[in-house]
Amino acid sequence: MASVVGTLWSRLRDTLIENAGLKALSLAFALGLFAYLHGQQDQQMRTIPVAVVVRPPEDVKRELMTTIPPSIHVTLRGSTRAIDRVIQSGNVTVEIDLRDGHTESIVFEPKMFSLPSEVEIAIIDPPSIELEWQDVVTRQIPVQASITGQPAEGFVVKGELQVEPGEITASGPARLVEVLQFARLAPFDVTGLTEGAYRRPIAIDAPPARVSYIGPQSATVTVTIARRLSEARFAKRPVEVVGVANAVITPRAVDVTVLGPPEVVRALRAEQVVPRADIGTVPGVDLKSHGAASVKVTVDLARAEAEVQPPSVNVRW
């Protein structure tokens, strides 16, 4: 019995030892194949956001008009464990170098991403970005003022608003600055104001996006408030000559336009509108002998002004 066991053991030992190198190689190959197949079963693809880091242009005379997205999407291929480690690290970024200020497009390539070797990039979305640039220019534009509200009863805004400074420098991309017509001020509120001149500093409204204003961010606006005036026309009013008798006047009558407060103009009667030609206002006139002169016609009215057409007449004596 012992001899039988010994024989079996001897044969088993010979079987194990025979071609030991080849058997070891086969075992290693089998283990590697198992590991590969197991790894392939663990492979997956997953899309993650990748932050975009921009290195801005160093030339201040160029501005990028294209909006760069804060992130792009990258589809990764690798094992679950490797991709999970990438996501958990939270520091996957891609850098765009725009310092030269003239790059026309950015093409994303896998080498631009810092990833572990067991993870590869399958898809980049978007794969590229087209860039638009504009030269930065400066231009003087007018400052525009406006009013809001109404003055007190019987008063109006007189003349144009006075603005100081009247212009401001706009700076920004050429296509935006070149179409600017003016820099607008916040409205000047004239509610309840009576006669007089009013000065106020008023802020300039914010410029359009990408445009900046160089210099003061406010302007001083002056508004003049005057009494509301009415107008009345008195036609063919006869002219009186002052300073000489029996004078001949050409023309004998003039048209008078009266401008004043409504209550004054409404109460005015035609006989109160008396045009006069005063010879004494003409320098160098000798009334002791016959002569002629062109004399300015005036109309004296209380709280009103008069405009005469024609403004002067010929007087002969």
C-alpha positions as CSV (number, residue, x, y, z in Angstrom):
1,M,0.0,0.0,0.0
2,A,2.8,2.4,0.9
3,S,4.5,1.6,-2.4
4,V,1.4,2.6,-4.3
5,V,1.1,5.9,-2.5
6,G,4.7,6.6,-3.1
7,T,4.3,5.9,-6.7
8,L,1.3,8.3,-7.0
9,W,3.1,11.0,-5.2
10,S,6.2,10.6,-7.4
11,R,4.1,10.9,-10.6
12,L,2.3,14.0,-9.2
13,R,5.6,15.7,-8.4
14,D,7.0,14.9,-11.8
15,T,3.8,16.4,-13.4
16,L,4.1,19.6,-11.5
17,I,7.8,20.1,-12.1
18,E,7.7,19.2,-15.8
19,N,7.8,22.3,-18.0
20,A,7.5,24.5,-15.0
21,G,8.5,27.7,-16.9
22,L,5.8,27.2,-19.6
23,K,3.2,26.5,-17.0
24,A,4.2,29.7,-15.0
25,L,3.9,31.7,-18.2
26,S,0.5,30.3,-19.0
27,L,-0.7,31.2,-15.5
28,A,0.6,34.7,-15.8
29,F,-1.1,35.1,-19.2
30,A,-4.4,33.8,-17.8
31,L,-4.2,36.2,-14.8
32,G,-3.5,39.2,-17.2
33,L,-6.4,38.2,-19.5
34,F,-8.7,38.0,-16.5
35,A,-7.6,41.4,-15.2
36,Y,-8.0,43.0,-18.7
37,L,-11.5,41.5,-19.2
38,H,-12.5,42.6,-15.7
39,G,-11.1,46.1,-16.4
40,Q,-13.0,46.3,-19.7
41,Q,-16.2,45.5,-17.8
42,D,-15.5,48.4,-15.4
43,Q,-14.9,50.9,-18.2
44,Q,-17.4,53.8,-18.6
45,M,-18.0,57.2,-20.2
46,R,-19.1,60.2,-18.2
47,T,-19.6,63.9,-19.2
48,I,-18.4,66.5,-16.7
49,P,-18.3,70.3,-16.8
50,V,-14.8,71.8,-17.0
51,A,-14.2,75.4,-15.9
52,V,-12.7,77.7,-18.5
53,V,-9.9,80.0,-17.3
54,V,-9.1,83.0,-19.5
55,R,-5.9,84.8,-19.6
56,P,-7.1,88.3,-20.8
57,P,-5.3,90.4,-23.5
58,E,-2.4,92.5,-22.3
59,D,-3.1,95.1,-25.0
60,V,-5.7,97.5,-23.5
61,K,-6.4,98.8,-27.1
62,R,-8.2,95.5,-28.0
63,E,-11.3,94.1,-26.5
64,L,-12.9,90.6,-26.9
65,M,-16.5,90.9,-28.0
66,T,-17.2,87.1,-27.8
67,T,-18.7,85.9,-24.5
68,I,-16.5,83.0,-23.3
69,P,-18.6,80.3,-21.5
70,P,-17.7,79.7,-17.9
71,S,-17.3,76.0,-18.6
72,I,-17.4,73.5,-21.4
73,H,-18.5,69.8,-21.3
74,V,-15.9,67.0,-21.6
75,T,-16.9,63.3,-21.9
76,L,-14.3,61.1,-20.2
77,R,-13.6,57.4,-20.8
78,G,-12.0,55.3,-18.0
79,S,-12.8,53.1,-15.0
80,T,-15.4,54.2,-12.6
81,R,-12.8,54.6,-9.8
82,A,-10.5,56.8,-12.0
83,I,-13.3,59.0,-13.2
84,D,-14.7,59.4,-9.7
85,R,-11.3,60.5,-8.5
86,V,-11.2,63.2,-11.3
87,I,-14.6,64.5,-10.3
88,Q,-13.8,64.5,-6.6
89,S,-10.6,66.4,-7.1
90,G,-12.7,69.3,-8.4
91,N,-9.8,71.0,-10.1
92,V,-10.2,70.1,-13.7
93,T,-9.8,73.3,-15.8
94,V,-8.8,74.4,-19.3
95,E,-6.9,77.6,-19.9
96,I,-7.4,79.9,-22.9
97,D,-4.5,82.2,-23.6
98,L,-5.8,85.5,-25.2
99,R,-2.9,87.7,-24.2
100,D,-2.0,88.6,-27.8
101,G,-5.4,90.2,-28.4
102,H,-5.6,88.8,-32.0
103,T,-6.5,85.0,-31.6
104,E,-9.4,84.3,-34.0
105,S,-10.4,80.9,-32.7
106,I,-9.8,78.5,-29.9
107,V,-9.6,74.7,-30.7
108,F,-9.8,72.5,-27.6
109,E,-7.5,69.5,-27.7
110,P,-7.1,66.7,-25.1
111,K,-3.5,67.8,-24.3
112,M,-4.9,71.1,-22.9
113,F,-6.5,69.1,-20.0
114,S,-4.6,67.8,-17.1
115,L,-6.0,64.3,-16.4
116,P,-4.5,61.1,-15.0
117,S,-3.2,58.6,-17.5
118,E,-6.0,56.0,-16.9
119,V,-8.6,58.6,-18.1
120,E,-8.9,59.7,-21.7
121,I,-11.1,62.3,-23.4
122,A,-13.7,61.0,-25.8
123,I,-15.7,64.2,-26.6
124,I,-15.2,67.9,-26.1
125,D,-18.3,70.1,-26.4
126,P,-18.0,72.7,-27.9
127,P,-14.8,71.5,-29.8
128,S,-13.9,75.2,-30.6
129,I,-14.9,78.8,-30.1
130,E,-14.7,81.5,-32.7
131,L,-13.5,84.9,-31.4
132,E,-14.4,88.5,-32.4
133,W,-12.2,91.4,-31.4
134,Q,-12.7,95.2,-31.6
135,D,-10.2,98.1,-31.4
136,V,-10.8,100.2,-28.3
137,V,-11.3,103.9,-29.3
138,T,-12.2,107.2,-27.6
139,R,-14.6,109.9,-28.9
140,Q,-16.1,113.1,-27.6
141,I,-19.9,113.0,-27.3
142,P,-22.3,115.7,-26.2
143,V,-23.9,115.6,-22.8
144,Q,-27.7,115.9,-23.1
145,A,-30.0,117.3,-20.4
146,S,-33.7,117.1,-20.0
147,I,-36.4,118.3,-17.6
148,T,-39.3,116.6,-15.8
149,G,-42.3,118.2,-14.0
150,Q,-43.9,121.6,-14.5
151,P,-42.9,125.0,-13.0
152,A,-45.4,126.9,-10.8
153,E,-48.6,128.2,-12.4
154,G,-47.9,131.1,-14.7
155,F,-44.2,130.2,-15.3
156,V,-42.3,128.4,-18.1
157,V,-38.8,127.1,-18.8
158,K,-37.1,129.8,-20.8
159,G,-34.5,129.0,-23.5
160,E,-32.2,126.0,-23.7
161,L,-30.8,124.1,-20.8
162,Q,-27.1,125.0,-20.1
163,V,-24.8,122.0,-19.5
164,E,-21.3,122.2,-18.1
165,P,-19.3,120.3,-19.3
166,G,-21.1,120.0,-22.6
167,E,-19.1,117.0,-23.8
168,I,-17.6,113.9,-22.3
169,T,-15.1,111.3,-23.5
170,A,-16.5,107.8,-24.3
171,S,-14.1,104.8,-24.5
172,G,-14.8,101.3,-25.7
173,P,-15.0,99.0,-28.7
174,A,-15.2,100.9,-31.9
175,R,-18.5,99.6,-33.1
176,L,-20.2,100.7,-29.9
177,V,-18.5,104.0,-29.4
178,E,-19.0,105.2,-33.0
179,V,-22.8,104.9,-32.8
180,L,-23.2,106.8,-29.5
181,Q,-25.1,110.1,-30.0
182,F,-24.9,111.6,-26.5
183,A,-24.4,110.9,-22.8
184,R,-27.7,111.3,-21.1
185,L,-28.2,113.1,-17.7
186,A,-30.9,112.3,-15.2
187,P,-33.8,114.7,-15.7
188,F,-33.8,118.1,-14.0
189,D,-37.0,118.4,-11.9
190,V,-38.6,121.8,-12.3
191,T,-41.7,121.1,-10.4
192,G,-43.0,124.2,-8.6
193,L,-40.2,126.5,-9.6
194,T,-40.8,130.2,-10.1
195,E,-38.9,132.9,-11.9
196,G,-35.1,132.7,-11.7
197,A,-32.0,130.7,-12.7
198,Y,-31.4,127.3,-11.1
199,R,-28.1,125.3,-11.1
200,R,-27.8,121.7,-10.1
201,P,-25.2,119.0,-10.4
202,I,-26.8,116.0,-12.1
203,A,-25.4,112.5,-12.5
204,I,-24.7,111.1,-16.0
205,D,-26.5,107.9,-16.7
206,A,-24.4,104.7,-16.9
207,P,-22.9,104.1,-20.4
208,P,-23.8,101.0,-22.5
209,A,-22.2,97.7,-21.6
210,R,-18.5,97.6,-22.5
211,V,-18.3,101.4,-22.8
212,S,-16.9,103.8,-20.1
213,Y,-17.0,107.5,-19.7
214,I,-13.7,109.2,-18.9
215,G,-13.8,112.2,-16.6
216,P,-16.5,113.7,-14.4
217,Q,-19.5,111.4,-13.9
218,S,-21.9,114.4,-13.4
219,A,-22.6,117.8,-15.1
220,T,-23.9,121.1,-13.9
221,V,-27.3,122.0,-15.5
222,T,-28.7,125.5,-15.4
223,V,-32.4,126.1,-16.0
224,T,-34.0,129.5,-16.4
225,I,-37.6,129.9,-15.3
226,A,-39.6,132.9,-16.6
227,R,-43.1,134.2,-16.4
228,R,-45.4,132.8,-19.0
229,L,-45.9,135.4,-21.7
230,S,-48.8,136.1,-24.1
231,E,-48.6,137.8,-27.4
232,A,-51.0,140.3,-29.1
233,R,-50.7,142.1,-32.5
234,F,-51.9,145.6,-33.0
235,A,-51.9,146.5,-36.7
236,K,-51.6,149.9,-38.5
237,R,-51.0,151.9,-35.4
238,P,-50.4,155.6,-36.3
239,V,-46.9,157.0,-35.4
240,E,-46.6,160.2,-33.4
241,V,-43.6,162.4,-34.0
242,V,-41.9,163.9,-30.9
243,G,-39.7,167.0,-31.2
244,V,-40.9,168.7,-34.3
245,A,-44.3,170.0,-35.5
246,N,-45.9,169.5,-38.9
247,A,-43.6,166.7,-39.9
248,V,-44.3,164.2,-42.7
249,I,-43.9,160.6,-41.8
250,T,-43.3,157.6,-44.1
251,P,-44.9,155.2,-43.4
252,R,-47.5,156.8,-41.2
253,A,-48.5,153.6,-39.4
254,V,-46.7,150.5,-38.1
255,D,-47.6,147.1,-36.8
256,V,-46.9,146.5,-33.1
257,T,-46.5,143.1,-31.4
258,V,-46.8,143.1,-27.6
259,L,-45.3,140.4,-25.5
260,G,-46.0,140.2,-21.7
261,P,-47.8,138.4,-18.9
262,P,-51.2,137.1,-20.0
263,E,-53.1,139.3,-17.6
264,V,-51.3,142.4,-18.9
265,V,-51.7,141.6,-22.5
266,R,-55.4,140.7,-22.1
267,A,-56.2,144.1,-20.5
268,L,-54.3,146.1,-23.1
269,R,-56.5,148.3,-25.5
270,A,-55.4,149.5,-28.9
271,E,-55.4,153.2,-27.9
272,Q,-52.8,152.4,-25.2
273,V,-50.4,151.2,-27.9
274,V,-48.9,154.5,-29.2
275,P,-45.8,154.2,-31.5
276,R,-43.5,157.3,-31.2
277,A,-40.7,158.6,-33.3
278,D,-38.5,161.0,-31.2
279,I,-36.4,163.3,-33.3
280,G,-34.4,164.2,-30.2
281,T,-32.9,160.7,-30.2
282,V,-31.2,161.3,-33.6
283,P,-27.8,162.8,-33.2
284,G,-26.7,165.8,-35.3
285,V,-30.2,166.9,-36.4
286,D,-30.7,170.7,-37.0
287,L,-34.4,171.4,-36.6
288,K,-33.9,175.1,-37.5
289,S,-33.8,174.3,-41.2
290,H,-35.6,171.8,-43.4
291,G,-34.3,168.2,-43.3
292,A,-35.1,164.5,-43.0
293,A,-34.0,161.6,-40.8
294,S,-34.7,158.0,-40.2
295,V,-36.0,157.7,-36.7
296,K,-36.5,154.6,-34.6
297,V,-40.0,153.9,-33.4
298,T,-40.6,152.9,-29.8
299,V,-43.7,151.9,-27.7
300,D,-43.7,152.4,-24.0
301,L,-45.7,149.8,-22.0
302,A,-45.8,148.9,-18.4
303,R,-44.8,145.2,-17.7
304,A,-44.7,144.3,-21.4
305,E,-42.4,144.5,-24.4
306,A,-43.2,145.7,-27.9
307,E,-41.8,144.8,-31.3
308,V,-42.4,147.3,-34.1
309,Q,-42.5,146.6,-37.8
310,P,-41.0,148.4,-39.6
311,P,-38.7,149.4,-36.7
312,S,-38.0,152.9,-38.0
313,V,-39.8,155.6,-40.2
314,N,-38.6,158.5,-42.3
315,V,-39.4,161.9,-40.9
316,R,-39.2,165.1,-43.0
317,W,-39.7,168.6,-41.6
